[in-house]
Amino acid sequence: MAEVKDMELQHKQLVDVFNKLNDAVKNNETRQNIYKIIDDIISLTRTHFTSEEQLMTQSDFPEIEQHKRMHKELIDEALHLKGKFDYVDDEQFMDWLNHWPFGRVLAHIQYADKQFENHMTQSGLKA
């Protein structure tokens, strides 16, 4: 069963791996290294979204379907862009990474998840 403390740990892990991606891009690391980090981000994001949706179900979060759609859109967008990386030159590859949509995942954590956090607090499930 998912718990609030798990979500907070996952948020920290996601921020850490995003910082790792940012550093890899700034340091012009190889595509292979960057792909590995991107795969880690996608995997951690999926795990986080699954755990979060379990908590939403457990707490009867009224906006769960809308939130699930946001989760699906974020993952689909990331996979779509990742699929294009093999077909661009190094300059365009780095440019795309500098505008990577995973920043939307961070924004989602900071803003959209606030609604859920407020619900958890009002439900007495989070102190």
C-alpha positions in Angstrom: 0.0 0.0 0.0 1.3 3.4 -1.0 2.0 6.0 1.7 2.5 9.7 1.7 6.1 9.3 2.9 6.7 7.2 -0.2 5.5 10.0 -2.5 7.8 12.5 -0.8 10.8 10.2 -1.2 9.8 9.6 -4.9 9.6 13.3 -5.5 13.1 13.7 -4.1 14.4 10.9 -6.3 12.8 12.4 -9.4 14.3 15.8 -8.7 17.7 14.2 -8.2 17.6 12.3 -11.5 16.4 15.5 -13.3 19.4 17.2 -11.9 21.6 14.4 -13.1 20.1 14.8 -16.6 20.7 18.5 -16.5 24.4 18.0 -15.5 24.9 15.3 -18.2 23.6 17.7 -20.9 25.7 20.6 -19.6 28.8 18.3 -19.6 28.1 17.1 -23.1 28.0 13.4 -22.0 27.4 10.7 -24.6 24.0 10.0 -25.9 24.2 6.5 -24.4 24.7 8.0 -20.9 21.9 10.5 -21.4 19.6 7.8 -22.7 20.2 5.8 -19.6 19.3 8.8 -17.4 16.2 9.4 -19.5 15.2 5.7 -19.1 15.7 6.1 -15.3 13.4 9.2 -15.4 10.7 7.4 -17.3 10.9 4.4 -15.0 10.8 6.5 -11.8 8.0 8.6 -13.1 5.9 5.6 -14.0 6.5 4.1 -10.5 5.6 7.5 -8.9 2.5 7.9 -10.9 1.3 4.3 -10.1 1.9 4.8 -6.4 0.2 8.2 -6.5 -2.8 6.8 -8.2 -3.1 4.1 -5.6 -3.1 6.7 -2.9 -5.7 8.7 -4.8 -8.0 5.6 -5.0 -7.5 4.9 -1.3 -8.4 8.4 -0.3 -11.3 8.9 -2.8 -9.6 11.8 -4.5 -12.4 13.4 -6.6 -10.1 14.5 -9.4 -8.4 11.1 -9.9 -9.5 10.6 -13.6 -8.2 14.0 -14.6 -5.0 13.4 -12.8 -4.6 10.0 -14.4 -5.0 11.6 -17.8 -2.3 14.1 -17.0 0.0 11.2 -16.0 -0.7 9.4 -19.2 -0.1 12.5 -21.3 3.3 13.2 -19.6 4.5 9.7 -20.1 3.3 9.5 -23.8 4.9 12.9 -24.5 8.3 11.8 -23.0 8.3 8.5 -24.9 7.4 10.2 -28.2 10.2 12.7 -27.9 12.7 10.0 -26.8 11.7 8.0 -29.9 12.8 11.0 -32.1 16.3 11.3 -30.5 17.8 8.7 -32.8 16.9 10.6 -35.9 18.5 14.0 -35.1 22.1 15.3 -35.2 24.0 16.1 -32.0 23.2 19.8 -32.1 19.4 19.2 -32.4 19.7 16.4 -29.8 21.2 18.8 -27.2 18.7 21.5 -28.1 15.8 19.2 -27.6 17.2 18.1 -24.3 17.5 21.7 -23.2 13.8 22.0 -23.8 12.9 18.5 -22.5 9.3 18.1 -21.5 10.2 16.2 -18.4 10.3 19.7 -16.9 6.6 19.3 -17.1 6.8 16.4 -14.7 8.6 18.6 -12.2 5.9 21.3 -12.7 3.3 18.6 -12.2 4.9 17.6 -8.9 5.1 21.2 -7.7 1.6 22.3 -8.8 -0.8 19.6 -9.8 0.2 17.3 -6.9 -0.6 20.2 -4.6 -4.3 19.6 -5.2 -3.9 16.0 -4.1 -1.7 17.0 -1.1 -4.4 19.4 0.0 -7.0 16.6 -0.3 -4.8 14.3 1.8 -4.4 17.0 4.5 -8.2 17.7 4.5 -8.9 14.0 4.7 -6.6 13.7 7.7 -4.3 11.3 5.9 -1.3 13.7 5.9 -0.2 15.8 8.9 
